[in-house]
Amino acid sequence: MAKSLFVCQICGAEHRKWAGQCPDCREWNSMTEQVIESTIRVGKASKSMATTAIPDIAMHKTERRSTGINELNRVLGGGLLSGFAIIRA
Ligand SMILES: [Zn+2]
């Protein structure tokens, strides 16, 4: 989130609020607004990441192997997938 800071061009004093006269050096109309960017750049990081369209993943055909137990096949969504692991707690 960006926030504004007002910096006096004469003495370099920084203030949260704009003032017609710098409270430090008493110069008039010397304060200019500066936008301070947040150090966390979420937008840039996410843009550089590789993306895969959801249909490419969801529509990928997978072969299911029957477990030999109909009830278990049904629970697994049709059988075991290659590389599939079941962790029993
Ligand atoms: Zn000043």
PDB file of the backbone (N, CA, C, O) and the ligand in Angstrom, with CONECT records:
HET     ZN  A 101       1
ATOM      1  N   MET A   1       0.839  -1.190   0.000  1.00  0.00           N
ATOM      2  CA  MET A   1       0.000   0.000   0.000  1.00  0.00           C
ATOM      3  C   MET A   1       0.875   1.241   0.000  1.00  0.00           C
ATOM      4  O   MET A   1       1.778   1.370   0.827  1.00  0.00           O
ATOM      5  N   ALA A   2       0.618   2.135  -0.904  1.00  0.00           N
ATOM      6  CA  ALA A   2       1.411   3.363  -1.023  1.00  0.00           C
ATOM      7  C   ALA A   2       0.892   4.416  -0.063  1.00  0.00           C
ATOM      8  O   ALA A   2      -0.308   4.514   0.193  1.00  0.00           O
ATOM      9  N   LYS A   3       1.825   5.203   0.462  1.00  0.00           N
ATOM     10  CA  LYS A   3       1.408   6.303   1.325  1.00  0.00           C
ATOM     11  C   LYS A   3       2.155   7.558   0.932  1.00  0.00           C
ATOM     12  O   LYS A   3       3.231   7.502   0.336  1.00  0.00           O
ATOM     13  N   SER A   4       1.578   8.672   1.269  1.00  0.00           N
ATOM     14  CA  SER A   4       2.155   9.948   0.868  1.00  0.00           C
ATOM     15  C   SER A   4       2.994  10.535   1.985  1.00  0.00           C
ATOM     16  O   SER A   4       2.707  10.381   3.172  1.00  0.00           O
ATOM     17  N   LEU A   5       4.042  11.214   1.551  1.00  0.00           N
ATOM     18  CA  LEU A   5       4.916  11.912   2.479  1.00  0.00           C
ATOM     19  C   LEU A   5       5.187  13.268   1.847  1.00  0.00           C
ATOM     20  O   LEU A   5       5.355  13.375   0.632  1.00  0.00           O
ATOM     21  N   PHE A   6       5.228  14.292   2.673  1.00  0.00           N
ATOM     22  CA  PHE A   6       5.483  15.629   2.138  1.00  0.00           C
ATOM     23  C   PHE A   6       6.879  16.059   2.565  1.00  0.00           C
ATOM     24  O   PHE A   6       7.204  16.131   3.750  1.00  0.00           O
ATOM     25  N   VAL A   7       7.693  16.343   1.549  1.00  0.00           N
ATOM     26  CA  VAL A   7       9.094  16.656   1.798  1.00  0.00           C
ATOM     27  C   VAL A   7       9.365  18.104   1.425  1.00  0.00           C
ATOM     28  O   VAL A   7       8.998  18.570   0.346  1.00  0.00           O
ATOM     29  N   CYS A   8      10.015  18.801   2.346  1.00  0.00           N
ATOM     30  CA  CYS A   8      10.401  20.185   2.093  1.00  0.00           C
ATOM     31  C   CYS A   8      11.597  20.202   1.141  1.00  0.00           C
ATOM     32  O   CYS A   8      12.606  19.540   1.384  1.00  0.00           O
ATOM     33  N   GLN A   9      11.469  20.962   0.061  1.00  0.00           N
ATOM     34  CA  GLN A   9      12.542  21.031  -0.935  1.00  0.00           C
ATOM     35  C   GLN A   9      13.693  21.938  -0.484  1.00  0.00           C
ATOM     36  O   GLN A   9      14.753  21.962  -1.109  1.00  0.00           O
ATOM     37  N   ILE A  10      13.480  22.660   0.573  1.00  0.00           N
ATOM     38  CA  ILE A  10      14.526  23.563   1.061  1.00  0.00           C
ATOM     39  C   ILE A  10      15.398  22.878   2.114  1.00  0.00           C
ATOM     40  O   ILE A  10      16.624  22.869   2.001  1.00  0.00           O
ATOM     41  N   CYS A  11      14.756  22.300   3.148  1.00  0.00           N
ATOM     42  CA  CYS A  11      15.544  21.711   4.241  1.00  0.00           C
ATOM     43  C   CYS A  11      15.468  20.180   4.273  1.00  0.00           C
ATOM     44  O   CYS A  11      16.209  19.546   5.025  1.00  0.00           O
ATOM     45  N   GLY A  12      14.594  19.586   3.478  1.00  0.00           N
ATOM     46  CA  GLY A  12      14.508  18.137   3.408  1.00  0.00           C
ATOM     47  C   GLY A  12      13.680  17.499   4.515  1.00  0.00           C
ATOM     48  O   GLY A  12      13.659  16.275   4.651  1.00  0.00           O
ATOM     49  N   ALA A  13      13.005  18.313   5.300  1.00  0.00           N
ATOM     50  CA  ALA A  13      12.186  17.777   6.392  1.00  0.00           C
ATOM     51  C   ALA A  13      11.001  16.994   5.829  1.00  0.00           C
ATOM     52  O   ALA A  13      10.407  17.386   4.824  1.00  0.00           O
ATOM     53  N   GLU A  14      10.666  15.893   6.481  1.00  0.00           N
ATOM     54  CA  GLU A  14       9.560  15.052   6.031  1.00  0.00           C
ATOM     55  C   GLU A  14       8.381  15.181   6.981  1.00  0.00           C
ATOM     56  O   GLU A  14       8.532  15.127   8.201  1.00  0.00           O
ATOM     57  N   HIS A  15       7.202  15.354   6.391  1.00  0.00           N
ATOM     58  CA  HIS A  15       6.000  15.513   7.194  1.00  0.00           C
ATOM     59  C   HIS A  15       4.872  14.667   6.641  1.00  0.00           C
ATOM     60  O   HIS A  15       4.769  14.457   5.432  1.00  0.00           O
ATOM     61  N   ARG A  16       4.028  14.184   7.536  1.00  0.00           N
ATOM     62  CA  ARG A  16       2.890  13.360   7.121  1.00  0.00           C
ATOM     63  C   ARG A  16       1.793  14.206   6.476  1.00  0.00           C
ATOM     64  O   ARG A  16       1.059  13.736   5.607  1.00  0.00           O
ATOM     65  N   LYS A  17       1.696  15.458   6.917  1.00  0.00           N
ATOM     66  CA  LYS A  17       0.652  16.346   6.400  1.00  0.00           C
ATOM     67  C   LYS A  17       1.272  17.489   5.616  1.00  0.00           C
ATOM     68  O   LYS A  17       2.365  17.967   5.922  1.00  0.00           O
ATOM     69  N   TRP A  18       0.542  17.909   4.600  1.00  0.00           N
ATOM     70  CA  TRP A  18       1.018  19.042   3.812  1.00  0.00           C
ATOM     71  C   TRP A  18       0.796  20.327   4.602  1.00  0.00           C
ATOM     72  O   TRP A  18      -0.193  20.463   5.322  1.00  0.00           O
ATOM     73  N   ALA A  19       1.719  21.256   4.458  1.00  0.00           N
ATOM     74  CA  ALA A  19       1.568  22.564   5.089  1.00  0.00           C
ATOM     75  C   ALA A  19       2.058  23.620   4.114  1.00  0.00           C
ATOM     76  O   ALA A  19       3.009  23.387   3.368  1.00  0.00           O
ATOM     77  N   GLY A  20       1.410  24.785   4.116  1.00  0.00           N
ATOM     78  CA  GLY A  20       1.816  25.880   3.232  1.00  0.00           C
ATOM     79  C   GLY A  20       3.186  26.393   3.598  1.00  0.00           C
ATOM     80  O   GLY A  20       3.940  26.871   2.750  1.00  0.00           O
ATOM     81  N   GLN A  21       3.499  26.285   4.895  1.00  0.00           N
ATOM     82  CA  GLN A  21       4.800  26.737   5.371  1.00  0.00           C
ATOM     83  C   GLN A  21       5.496  25.579   6.060  1.00  0.00           C
ATOM     84  O   GLN A  21       4.893  24.896   6.888  1.00  0.00           O
ATOM     85  N   CYS A  22       6.755  25.351   5.728  1.00  0.00           N
ATOM     86  CA  CYS A  22       7.509  24.278   6.363  1.00  0.00           C
ATOM     87  C   CYS A  22       7.701  24.589   7.852  1.00  0.00           C
ATOM     88  O   CYS A  22       8.207  25.657   8.195  1.00  0.00           O
ATOM     89  N   PRO A  23       7.308  23.684   8.727  1.00  0.00           N
ATOM     90  CA  PRO A  23       7.445  23.943  10.174  1.00  0.00           C
ATOM     91  C   PRO A  23       8.908  24.036  10.627  1.00  0.00           C
ATOM     92  O   PRO A  23       9.206  24.612  11.673  1.00  0.00           O
ATOM     93  N   ASP A  24       9.809  23.466   9.831  1.00  0.00           N
ATOM     94  CA  ASP A  24      11.219  23.428  10.232  1.00  0.00           C
ATOM     95  C   ASP A  24      12.010  24.667   9.798  1.00  0.00           C
ATOM     96  O   ASP A  24      12.679  25.306  10.610  1.00  0.00           O
ATOM     97  N   CYS A  25      11.920  24.993   8.503  1.00  0.00           N
ATOM     98  CA  CYS A  25      12.742  26.105   8.000  1.00  0.00           C
ATOM     99  C   CYS A  25      11.932  27.364   7.706  1.00  0.00           C
ATOM    100  O   CYS A  25      12.486  28.387   7.302  1.00  0.00           O
ATOM    101  N   ARG A  26      10.606  27.282   7.912  1.00  0.00           N
ATOM    102  CA  ARG A  26       9.694  28.418   7.732  1.00  0.00           C
ATOM    103  C   ARG A  26       9.595  28.907   6.288  1.00  0.00           C
ATOM    104  O   ARG A  26       9.155  30.028   6.034  1.00  0.00           O
ATOM    105  N   GLU A  27      10.004  28.067   5.356  1.00  0.00           N
ATOM    106  CA  GLU A  27       9.899  28.435   3.941  1.00  0.00           C
ATOM    107  C   GLU A  27       8.467  28.187   3.480  1.00  0.00           C
ATOM    108  O   GLU A  27       7.852  27.190   3.859  1.00  0.00           O
ATOM    109  N   TRP A  28       7.944  29.087   2.670  1.00  0.00           N
ATOM    110  CA  TRP A  28       6.585  28.940   2.162  1.00  0.00           C
ATOM    111  C   TRP A  28       6.560  28.136   0.858  1.00  0.00           C
ATOM    112  O   TRP A  28       7.457  28.243   0.022  1.00  0.00           O
ATOM    113  N   ASN A  29       5.495  27.322   0.712  1.00  0.00           N
ATOM    114  CA  ASN A  29       5.253  26.513  -0.509  1.00  0.00           C
ATOM    115  C   ASN A  29       6.458  25.673  -0.938  1.00  0.00           C
ATOM    116  O   ASN A  29       6.720  25.523  -2.131  1.00  0.00           O
ATOM    117  N   SER A  30       7.171  25.141   0.013  1.00  0.00           N
ATOM    118  CA  SER A  30       8.367  24.360  -0.302  1.00  0.00           C
ATOM    119  C   SER A  30       8.107  22.855  -0.205  1.00  0.00           C
ATOM    120  O   SER A  30       8.968  22.045  -0.548  1.00  0.00           O
ATOM    121  N   MET A  31       6.912  22.490   0.265  1.00  0.00           N
ATOM    122  CA  MET A  31       6.639  21.072   0.497  1.00  0.00           C
ATOM    123  C   MET A  31       6.000  20.417  -0.712  1.00  0.00           C
ATOM    124  O   MET A  31       5.007  20.905  -1.252  1.00  0.00           O
ATOM    125  N   THR A  32       6.586  19.305  -1.127  1.00  0.00           N
ATOM    126  CA  THR A  32       6.043  18.557  -2.260  1.00  0.00           C
ATOM    127  C   THR A  32       5.701  17.139  -1.809  1.00  0.00           C
ATOM    128  O   THR A  32       6.351  16.563  -0.936  1.00  0.00           O
ATOM    129  N   GLU A  33       4.661  16.603  -2.433  1.00  0.00           N
ATOM    130  CA  GLU A  33       4.201  15.271  -2.068  1.00  0.00           C
ATOM    131  C   GLU A  33       5.066  14.198  -2.714  1.00  0.00           C
ATOM    132  O   GLU A  33       5.413  14.285  -3.892  1.00  0.00           O
ATOM    133  N   GLN A  34       5.405  13.191  -1.927  1.00  0.00           N
ATOM    134  CA  GLN A  34       6.122  12.027  -2.462  1.00  0.00           C
ATOM    135  C   GLN A  34       5.354  10.774  -2.062  1.00  0.00           C
ATOM    136  O   GLN A  34       4.958  10.609  -0.908  1.00  0.00           O
ATOM    137  N   VAL A  35       5.154   9.908  -3.025  1.00  0.00           N
ATOM    138  CA  VAL A  35       4.445   8.655  -2.745  1.00  0.00           C
ATOM    139  C   VAL A  35       5.471   7.584  -2.423  1.00  0.00           C
ATOM    140  O   VAL A  35       6.349   7.270  -3.226  1.00  0.00           O
ATOM    141  N   ILE A  36       5.335   7.036  -1.235  1.00  0.00           N
ATOM    142  CA  ILE A  36       6.251   5.992  -0.778  1.00  0.00           C
ATOM    143  C   ILE A  36       5.628   4.644  -1.104  1.00  0.00           C
ATOM    144  O   ILE A  36       4.520   4.334  -0.665  1.00  0.00           O
ATOM    145  N   GLU A  37       6.350   3.853  -1.875  1.00  0.00           N
ATOM    146  CA  GLU A  37       5.840   2.528  -2.225  1.00  0.00           C
ATOM    147  C   GLU A  37       6.151   1.521  -1.124  1.00  0.00           C
ATOM    148  O   GLU A  37       7.189   1.583  -0.465  1.00  0.00           O
ATOM    149  N   SER A  38       5.248   0.626  -0.956  1.00  0.00           N
ATOM    150  CA  SER A  38       5.438  -0.436   0.029  1.00  0.00           C
ATOM    151  C   SER A  38       6.621  -1.315  -0.360  1.00  0.00           C
ATOM    152  O   SER A  38       6.893  -1.511  -1.544  1.00  0.00           O
ATOM    153  N   THR A  39       7.318  -1.840   0.637  1.00  0.00           N
ATOM    154  CA  THR A  39       8.471  -2.696   0.359  1.00  0.00           C
ATOM    155  C   THR A  39       8.034  -4.085  -0.112  1.00  0.00           C
ATOM    156  O   THR A  39       8.817  -4.802  -0.735  1.00  0.00           O
ATOM    157  N   ILE A  40       6.799  -4.463   0.180  1.00  0.00           N
ATOM    158  CA  ILE A  40       6.280  -5.763  -0.246  1.00  0.00           C
ATOM    159  C   ILE A  40       5.657  -5.590  -1.628  1.00  0.00           C
ATOM    160  O   ILE A  40       4.625  -4.936  -1.777  1.00  0.00           O
ATOM    161  N   ARG A  41       6.295  -6.184  -2.637  1.00  0.00           N
ATOM    162  CA  ARG A  41       5.823  -6.040  -4.010  1.00  0.00           C
ATOM    163  C   ARG A  41       5.139  -7.340  -4.450  1.00  0.00           C
ATOM    164  O   ARG A  41       5.717  -8.153  -5.172  1.00  0.00           O
ATOM    165  N   VAL A  42       3.933  -7.507  -4.008  1.00  0.00           N
ATOM    166  CA  VAL A  42       3.184  -8.731  -4.307  1.00  0.00           C
ATOM    167  C   VAL A  42       2.876  -8.821  -5.791  1.00  0.00           C
ATOM    168  O   VAL A  42       2.955  -9.897  -6.384  1.00  0.00           O
ATOM    169  N   GLY A  43       2.523  -7.682  -6.395  1.00  0.00           N
ATOM    170  CA  GLY A  43       2.129  -7.667  -7.803  1.00  0.00           C
ATOM    171  C   GLY A  43       3.235  -8.136  -8.719  1.00  0.00           C
ATOM    172  O   GLY A  43       2.984  -8.936  -9.621  1.00  0.00           O
ATOM    173  N   LYS A  44       4.463  -7.660  -8.516  1.00  0.00           N
ATOM    174  CA  LYS A  44       5.574  -8.018  -9.388  1.00  0.00           C
ATOM    175  C   LYS A  44       5.918  -9.502  -9.279  1.00  0.00           C
ATOM    176  O   LYS A  44       6.204 -10.147 -10.288  1.00  0.00           O
ATOM    177  N   ALA A  45       5.892 -10.035  -8.085  1.00  0.00           N
ATOM    178  CA  ALA A  45       6.250 -11.437  -7.862  1.00  0.00           C
ATOM    179  C   ALA A  45       5.270 -12.362  -8.572  1.00  0.00           C
ATOM    180  O   ALA A  45       5.674 -13.351  -9.184  1.00  0.00           O
ATOM    181  N   SER A  46       3.994 -12.044  -8.490  1.00  0.00           N
ATOM    182  CA  SER A  46       2.995 -12.927  -9.072  1.00  0.00           C
ATOM    183  C   SER A  46       3.012 -12.868 -10.595  1.00  0.00           C
ATOM    184  O   SER A  46       2.657 -13.844 -11.257  1.00  0.00           O
ATOM    185  N   LYS A  47       3.424 -11.720 -11.161  1.00  0.00           N
ATOM    186  CA  LYS A  47       3.452 -11.583 -12.616  1.00  0.00           C
ATOM    187  C   LYS A  47       4.542 -12.449 -13.247  1.00  0.00           C
ATOM    188  O   LYS A  47       4.381 -12.945 -14.362  1.00  0.00           O
ATOM    189  N   SER A  48       5.657 -12.626 -12.522  1.00  0.00           N
ATOM    190  CA  SER A  48       6.781 -13.369 -13.083  1.00  0.00           C
ATOM    191  C   SER A  48       6.604 -14.883 -12.958  1.00  0.00           C
ATOM    192  O   SER A  48       7.355 -15.651 -13.559  1.00  0.00           O
ATOM    193  N   MET A  49       5.636 -15.296 -12.197  1.00  0.00           N
ATOM    194  CA  MET A  49       5.419 -16.724 -11.995  1.00  0.00           C
ATOM    195  C   MET A  49       4.790 -17.365 -13.230  1.00  0.00           C
ATOM    196  O   MET A  49       3.939 -16.775 -13.895  1.00  0.00           O
ATOM    197  N   ALA A  50       5.231 -18.580 -13.514  1.00  0.00           N
ATOM    198  CA  ALA A  50       4.664 -19.326 -14.643  1.00  0.00           C
ATOM    199  C   ALA A  50       3.251 -19.771 -14.278  1.00  0.00           C
ATOM    200  O   ALA A  50       2.983 -20.167 -13.144  1.00  0.00           O
ATOM    201  N   THR A  51       2.379 -19.699 -15.234  1.00  0.00           N
ATOM    202  CA  THR A  51       0.997 -20.084 -14.963  1.00  0.00           C
ATOM    203  C   THR A  51       0.565 -21.205 -15.897  1.00  0.00           C
ATOM    204  O   THR A  51       1.045 -21.319 -17.024  1.00  0.00           O
ATOM    205  N   THR A  52      -0.344 -22.023 -15.407  1.00  0.00           N
ATOM    206  CA  THR A  52      -0.928 -23.093 -16.203  1.00  0.00           C
ATOM    207  C   THR A  52      -2.437 -22.918 -16.145  1.00  0.00           C
ATOM    208  O   THR A  52      -3.023 -22.789 -15.069  1.00  0.00           O
ATOM    209  N   ALA A  53      -3.041 -22.917 -17.292  1.00  0.00           N
ATOM    210  CA  ALA A  53      -4.490 -22.758 -17.335  1.00  0.00           C
ATOM    211  C   ALA A  53      -5.159 -23.952 -16.660  1.00  0.00           C
ATOM    212  O   ALA A  53      -4.737 -25.095 -16.837  1.00  0.00           O
ATOM    213  N   ILE A  54      -6.191 -23.678 -15.898  1.00  0.00           N
ATOM    214  CA  ILE A  54      -6.877 -24.734 -15.144  1.00  0.00           C
ATOM    215  C   ILE A  54      -7.425 -25.846 -16.056  1.00  0.00           C
ATOM    216  O   ILE A  54      -7.298 -27.020 -15.708  1.00  0.00           O
ATOM    217  N   PRO A  55      -8.028 -25.518 -17.207  1.00  0.00           N
ATOM    218  CA  PRO A  55      -8.521 -26.620 -18.068  1.00  0.00           C
ATOM    219  C   PRO A  55      -7.425 -27.578 -18.508  1.00  0.00           C
ATOM    220  O   PRO A  55      -7.695 -28.762 -18.711  1.00  0.00           O
ATOM    221  N   ASP A  56      -6.171 -27.088 -18.663  1.00  0.00           N
ATOM    222  CA  ASP A  56      -5.060 -27.949 -19.052  1.00  0.00           C
ATOM    223  C   ASP A  56      -4.796 -29.029 -18.007  1.00  0.00           C
ATOM    224  O   ASP A  56      -4.371 -30.136 -18.336  1.00  0.00           O
ATOM    225  N   ILE A  57      -5.051 -28.694 -16.755  1.00  0.00           N
ATOM    226  CA  ILE A  57      -4.818 -29.662 -15.680  1.00  0.00           C
ATOM    227  C   ILE A  57      -6.038 -30.570 -15.532  1.00  0.00           C
ATOM    228  O   ILE A  57      -5.923 -31.794 -15.470  1.00  0.00           O
ATOM    229  N   ALA A  58      -7.193 -29.942 -15.477  1.00  0.00           N
ATOM    230  CA  ALA A  58      -8.415 -30.693 -15.200  1.00  0.00           C
ATOM    231  C   ALA A  58      -8.773 -31.669 -16.313  1.00  0.00           C
ATOM    232  O   ALA A  58      -9.298 -32.749 -16.041  1.00  0.00           O
ATOM    233  N   MET A  59      -8.493 -31.300 -17.573  1.00  0.00           N
ATOM    234  CA  MET A  59      -8.887 -32.138 -18.690  1.00  0.00           C
ATOM    235  C   MET A  59      -7.824 -33.169 -19.071  1.00  0.00           C
ATOM    236  O   MET A  59      -8.008 -33.937 -20.015  1.00  0.00           O
ATOM    237  N   HIS A  60      -6.721 -33.181 -18.338  1.00  0.00           N
ATOM    238  CA  HIS A  60      -5.662 -34.138 -18.622  1.00  0.00           C
ATOM    239  C   HIS A  60      -6.170 -35.555 -18.358  1.00  0.00           C
ATOM    240  O   HIS A  60      -6.651 -35.873 -17.270  1.00  0.00           O
ATOM    241  N   LYS A  61      -6.049 -36.384 -19.376  1.00  0.00           N
ATOM    242  CA  LYS A  61      -6.577 -37.749 -19.255  1.00  0.00           C
ATOM    243  C   LYS A  61      -5.689 -38.598 -18.350  1.00  0.00           C
ATOM    244  O   LYS A  61      -4.467 -38.634 -18.497  1.00  0.00           O
ATOM    245  N   THR A  62      -6.314 -39.250 -17.450  1.00  0.00           N
ATOM    246  CA  THR A  62      -5.572 -40.127 -16.551  1.00  0.00           C
ATOM    247  C   THR A  62      -6.180 -41.520 -16.587  1.00  0.00           C
ATOM    248  O   THR A  62      -7.398 -41.695 -16.618  1.00  0.00           O
ATOM    249  N   GLU A  63      -5.319 -42.472 -16.580  1.00  0.00           N
ATOM    250  CA  GLU A  63      -5.794 -43.855 -16.551  1.00  0.00           C
ATOM    251  C   GLU A  63      -5.876 -44.332 -15.111  1.00  0.00           C
ATOM    252  O   GLU A  63      -4.953 -44.160 -14.315  1.00  0.00           O
ATOM    253  N   ARG A  64      -6.996 -44.926 -14.814  1.00  0.00           N
ATOM    254  CA  ARG A  64      -7.182 -45.432 -13.461  1.00  0.00           C
ATOM    255  C   ARG A  64      -7.108 -46.961 -13.473  1.00  0.00           C
ATOM    256  O   ARG A  64      -7.679 -47.631 -14.333  1.00  0.00           O
ATOM    257  N   ARG A  65      -6.405 -47.461 -12.517  1.00  0.00           N
ATOM    258  CA  ARG A  65      -6.277 -48.916 -12.400  1.00  0.00           C
ATOM    259  C   ARG A  65      -7.223 -49.420 -11.324  1.00  0.00           C
ATOM    260  O   ARG A  65      -7.285 -48.877 -10.221  1.00  0.00           O
ATOM    261  N   SER A  66      -7.936 -50.439 -11.656  1.00  0.00           N
ATOM    262  CA  SER A  66      -8.874 -51.016 -10.700  1.00  0.00           C
ATOM    263  C   SER A  66      -8.120 -51.640  -9.527  1.00  0.00           C
ATOM    264  O   SER A  66      -7.089 -52.288  -9.706  1.00  0.00           O
ATOM    265  N   THR A  67      -8.641 -51.438  -8.356  1.00  0.00           N
ATOM    266  CA  THR A  67      -8.037 -52.040  -7.169  1.00  0.00           C
ATOM    267  C   THR A  67      -8.543 -53.457  -6.956  1.00  0.00           C
ATOM    268  O   THR A  67      -8.000 -54.200  -6.139  1.00  0.00           O
ATOM    269  N   GLY A  68      -9.586 -53.829  -7.694  1.00  0.00           N
ATOM    270  CA  GLY A  68     -10.180 -55.144  -7.498  1.00  0.00           C
ATOM    271  C   GLY A  68     -11.292 -55.123  -6.468  1.00  0.00           C
ATOM    272  O   GLY A  68     -12.007 -56.111  -6.300  1.00  0.00           O
ATOM    273  N   ILE A  69     -11.439 -54.005  -5.779  1.00  0.00           N
ATOM    274  CA  ILE A  69     -12.506 -53.858  -4.784  1.00  0.00           C
ATOM    275  C   ILE A  69     -13.411 -52.712  -5.255  1.00  0.00           C
ATOM    276  O   ILE A  69     -13.006 -51.550  -5.264  1.00  0.00           O
ATOM    277  N   ASN A  70     -14.634 -53.059  -5.642  1.00  0.00           N
ATOM    278  CA  ASN A  70     -15.538 -52.059  -6.202  1.00  0.00           C
ATOM    279  C   ASN A  70     -15.757 -50.863  -5.278  1.00  0.00           C
ATOM    280  O   ASN A  70     -15.765 -49.719  -5.730  1.00  0.00           O
ATOM    281  N   GLU A  71     -15.932 -51.123  -4.012  1.00  0.00           N
ATOM    282  CA  GLU A  71     -16.163 -50.062  -3.030  1.00  0.00           C
ATOM    283  C   GLU A  71     -14.981 -49.092  -2.980  1.00  0.00           C
ATOM    284  O   GLU A  71     -15.154 -47.875  -2.906  1.00  0.00           O
ATOM    285  N   LEU A  72     -13.775 -49.666  -3.021  1.00  0.00           N
ATOM    286  CA  LEU A  72     -12.564 -48.836  -2.977  1.00  0.00           C
ATOM    287  C   LEU A  72     -12.399 -48.053  -4.284  1.00  0.00           C
ATOM    288  O   LEU A  72     -12.009 -46.886  -4.271  1.00  0.00           O
ATOM    289  N   ASN A  73     -12.701 -48.707  -5.411  1.00  0.00           N
ATOM    290  CA  ASN A  73     -12.640 -48.002  -6.700  1.00  0.00           C
ATOM    291  C   ASN A  73     -13.545 -46.774  -6.700  1.00  0.00           C
ATOM    292  O   ASN A  73     -13.177 -45.718  -7.214  1.00  0.00           O
ATOM    293  N   ARG A  74     -14.725 -46.927  -6.123  1.00  0.00           N
ATOM    294  CA  ARG A  74     -15.715 -45.851  -6.100  1.00  0.00           C
ATOM    295  C   ARG A  74     -15.210 -44.700  -5.235  1.00  0.00           C
ATOM    296  O   ARG A  74     -15.356 -43.535  -5.605  1.00  0.00           O
ATOM    297  N   VAL A  75     -14.625 -45.017  -4.098  1.00  0.00           N
ATOM    298  CA  VAL A  75     -14.103 -43.996  -3.180  1.00  0.00           C
ATOM    299  C   VAL A  75     -12.957 -43.226  -3.838  1.00  0.00           C
ATOM    300  O   VAL A  75     -12.818 -42.020  -3.634  1.00  0.00           O
ATOM    301  N   LEU A  76     -12.143 -43.919  -4.622  1.00  0.00           N
ATOM    302  CA  LEU A  76     -10.988 -43.292  -5.270  1.00  0.00           C
ATOM    303  C   LEU A  76     -11.359 -42.582  -6.571  1.00  0.00           C
ATOM    304  O   LEU A  76     -10.501 -41.980  -7.217  1.00  0.00           O
ATOM    305  N   GLY A  77     -12.614 -42.649  -6.951  1.00  0.00           N
ATOM    306  CA  GLY A  77     -13.060 -41.977  -8.166  1.00  0.00           C
ATOM    307  C   GLY A  77     -12.827 -42.813  -9.402  1.00  0.00           C
ATOM    308  O   GLY A  77     -12.643 -42.255 -10.484  1.00  0.00           O
ATOM    309  N   GLY A  78     -12.828 -44.126  -9.289  1.00  0.00           N
ATOM    310  CA  GLY A  78     -12.712 -45.004 -10.448  1.00  0.00           C
ATOM    311  C   GLY A  78     -11.523 -45.934 -10.402  1.00  0.00           C
ATOM    312  O   GLY A  78     -11.397 -46.813 -11.254  1.00  0.00           O
ATOM    313  N   GLY A  79     -10.657 -45.763  -9.437  1.00  0.00           N
ATOM    314  CA  GLY A  79      -9.491 -46.648  -9.324  1.00  0.00           C
ATOM    315  C   GLY A  79      -8.247 -45.872  -8.966  1.00  0.00           C
ATOM    316  O   GLY A  79      -8.290 -44.666  -8.721  1.00  0.00           O
ATOM    317  N   LEU A  80      -7.139 -46.584  -8.941  1.00  0.00           N
ATOM    318  CA  LEU A  80      -5.869 -45.942  -8.580  1.00  0.00           C
ATOM    319  C   LEU A  80      -5.274 -45.209  -9.776  1.00  0.00           C
ATOM    320  O   LEU A  80      -5.365 -45.673 -10.913  1.00  0.00           O
ATOM    321  N   LEU A  81      -4.664 -44.057  -9.504  1.00  0.00           N
ATOM    322  CA  LEU A  81      -3.935 -43.325 -10.536  1.00  0.00           C
ATOM    323  C   LEU A  81      -2.476 -43.754 -10.463  1.00  0.00           C
ATOM    324  O   LEU A  81      -1.979 -44.126  -9.400  1.00  0.00           O
ATOM    325  N   SER A  82      -1.789 -43.698 -11.616  1.00  0.00           N
ATOM    326  CA  SER A  82      -0.367 -43.993 -11.565  1.00  0.00           C
ATOM    327  C   SER A  82       0.335 -42.876 -10.779  1.00  0.00           C
ATOM    328  O   SER A  82       0.081 -41.691 -10.994  1.00  0.00           O
ATOM    329  N   GLY A  83       1.203 -43.276  -9.884  1.00  0.00           N
ATOM    330  CA  GLY A  83       1.858 -42.307  -9.021  1.00  0.00           C
ATOM    331  C   GLY A  83       1.004 -41.881  -7.845  1.00  0.00           C
ATOM    332  O   GLY A  83       1.356 -40.955  -7.115  1.00  0.00           O
ATOM    333  N   PHE A  84      -0.095 -42.543  -7.666  1.00  0.00           N
ATOM    334  CA  PHE A  84      -1.047 -42.224  -6.623  1.00  0.00           C
ATOM    335  C   PHE A  84      -0.630 -42.911  -5.311  1.00  0.00           C
ATOM    336  O   PHE A  84      -0.209 -44.067  -5.321  1.00  0.00           O
ATOM    337  N   ALA A  85      -0.746 -42.215  -4.218  1.00  0.00           N
ATOM    338  CA  ALA A  85      -0.403 -42.814  -2.943  1.00  0.00           C
ATOM    339  C   ALA A  85      -1.542 -42.561  -1.948  1.00  0.00           C
ATOM    340  O   ALA A  85      -2.109 -41.470  -1.897  1.00  0.00           O
ATOM    341  N   ILE A  86      -1.846 -43.541  -1.199  1.00  0.00           N
ATOM    342  CA  ILE A  86      -2.888 -43.378  -0.169  1.00  0.00           C
ATOM    343  C   ILE A  86      -2.194 -43.399   1.184  1.00  0.00           C
ATOM    344  O   ILE A  86      -1.479 -44.342   1.524  1.00  0.00           O
ATOM    345  N   ILE A  87      -2.417 -42.357   1.932  1.00  0.00           N
ATOM    346  CA  ILE A  87      -1.809 -42.304   3.258  1.00  0.00           C
ATOM    347  C   ILE A  87      -2.912 -42.572   4.269  1.00  0.00           C
ATOM    348  O   ILE A  87      -3.901 -41.844   4.346  1.00  0.00           O
ATOM    349  N   ARG A  88      -2.724 -43.604   5.021  1.00  0.00           N
ATOM    350  CA  ARG A  88      -3.725 -44.016   5.979  1.00  0.00           C
ATOM    351  C   ARG A  88      -3.320 -43.509   7.358  1.00  0.00           C
ATOM    352  O   ARG A  88      -2.243 -43.832   7.860  1.00  0.00           O
ATOM    353  N   ALA A  89      -4.178 -42.728   7.951  1.00  0.00           N
ATOM    354  CA  ALA A  89      -3.856 -42.169   9.267  1.00  0.00           C
ATOM    355  C   ALA A  89      -4.351 -43.100  10.362  1.00  0.00           C
ATOM    356  O   ALA A  89      -4.177 -42.809  11.546  1.00  0.00           O
TER     357      ALA A  89
HETATM  358 ZN    ZN A 101      11.820  23.102   5.260  1.00  0.00          ZN2+
END
